[in-house]
Structures are given as C-alpha cells and as structure tokens.
C-alpha cells in the first residue's frame, strides 16, 4: 500500500465490520471473498476488508449465532464456506443499524452544529 493509500484509508470503528457483514448477507448467502468484494463495491471502493479482519469477524458472528456456515461450491467450482444470516442475525442487523444511525447522527451534530 502506498503512502497516499495509507493516508486515505478509513479505519472502521469496532463492530462496524460486523454490521457491514450482516447487511451484506441480507440478500442471501455468500462466501468470504464475495462478502469482502461486495463491501468494497458497495462503498465505491472506500472500504477494503482484509482477510485478517474478515475471517475473525465471521467466526465471531458464527459464535454469536448471528450467521451460520455451510459448505458449498463457489462460482469458479472451488469448495467454499457460504455464510448466511440466521433469524437472530436478522434481528441483530436491525439493532446494529439503529445503533449506527444514532451514532452517525450524534457525530453529525458535533461536526455540523446548528447555527
């Protein structure tokens, strides 16, 4: 990564990656690489999820029973683990989205106070 890329890189707040993964899985199951690429694509390539962050987050979400994992075959005929939202994960996505909206609103009020 170049120095410019390092300066422009945005660090995610703790827990934000979990929220992004849950949201990415809302339409349906996906394997790890597809989850990372979807986050990158949907953020206009501002957010890049490294494997060293993605897989620990996936394991954490499995442990919390917010996602489940199944073996399958990827689009290029390779064995892959596919992750899907559980019922508890759908509920948690609503909770986490609400928390994020509240946090983002609070930060916006500080950065742009009413005049």
N, C-alpha and C positions, 0 to 999 in steps of 0.2 A: 504494500500500500504506500502510495507516495505521501509526501508531507502535506500536500494540498488535500488529498483524500482524508488524511487523518484529521485535519482541521475541520473539514466539512462533515465528518462522520457524527451522527447523532447517537448518543448513548441512550438506551432505553431505561426508563425507571424500572426498578424491581417490580415484577408482577405484570408489567406491560406485555412482555412476550407471551405470557400465559393467556392474556386476553386476546392477543392477536392470533394465537394458535386456535383458541376456541372459536373465534369468529371465522377463521379460515375454514374450519371443519363444518361450519353450519350447513353449507350446501350438500355436503356428503363426505364420505371417507377419502383420505389421501395419504400417500406415503410421505416420508420425511422430506425428501428432496422437493416434492411438489408443494409441500407446505411452505418451505423456505422460498421457493420461486414465486409462489402466489403473494406472499407478504412483500417481497421485493417488487413485483409487478404492480400490485395494488397501491404501493406507496410511491409510485413513479421512481423507483429505484433509490429512494432516500434511505430506506431501511434495508439492511442486508443482514440476514441471520446466519451466523457461522454455525457449523456443525457442533462445535464445542459449547454453544449455548442452546441450540435446538434440542439435541437429544436429552440432555439433563432436564430440560423443561418438559419434554414429552414424558419422561419417566416420572417426573413429579406429578403431572396431570393424571397419569395412569394410577399412581399410588393414591391420589385423592378421589379416584373413580369418576373423574370428570370426562375422561376419554377411555376408550377400550382399543385394543390392538388385535389384529387378525393377520395371519399370513396370506399372501396372495402373489400375483404376478403383475409386474409393472407393465407400462405400455411398450417397453422395449424388451419384453419377455424375460425379465430378471425377477428372481424371488425378492419380495419386499414385504415390509410390515406396513399395513394400512391402519391408520388411526381414524377413529370415528367418535363423535360426541355421544355421550350417554345422556339419559334423561337428566341425571344430576348435573351434567356438564351444560346442558341447555339452560337449566335454572341458574347455574353459576354464571353463565355468559350474561344473563340479564343483570345479575347482581354486580358483576365486574364492570359492565358497560355503564351502569348507573353511577358507580364509584368514579369511573373515569370522567364521565360528564361533569360530575360535581367538582372533581379536582381541576379539570380544564377550565371550568367556569371561574373557580377561585383564582387560578393563576391569571386568567384574562382580566379579572377585576383589578388585580395588583398591577399588571403591566399597563393597562389602559384604564386608569381610574376615571370615573365620571367627572366632568368639569362643571 
